[in-house]
Amino acid sequence: MQLARLQQLRLHGLEAAARRLRVLRRVDLAVGAAMLAIRIEPLRESAHRTLADLHLDDGECQAAIAAGVDPAAVVDPIDRARADRDAARACLTHPEQQPELYTEKQVSAMVDELGDVGAVIRRARP
């Protein structure tokens, strides 16, 4: 009984770590944590969902589908990628339509508006 409880705690910890690492954009470590949870309990749906979401985030549509994502869910990320690609191509082929660039003075004003970012980061909790 105690061993089963420890196993569940371990699995919950691995999944929580995978989700947190996903937020921190440490995809390689997050995938490792999710895969370890799957290795421990191969039928655990939540671990498979986490792994599939990580693959989708990383643009690995085939890996996401292999991990259990409904292929229809992959359509939106592919459409967004195509739209981004088309917009980039339009900027390259029609430079006159590119957005206006900021001046050095405007950039400096935006940076000054942010204040002491370093102090905020030092006070932040991980």
Summary of the structure (lengths in Angstrom):
residues: 126
radius of gyration: 21.2
end to end distance: 34.3
largest distance: 69.8
contacts: 294
relative contact order: 0.07
helix: 79%
strand: 0%
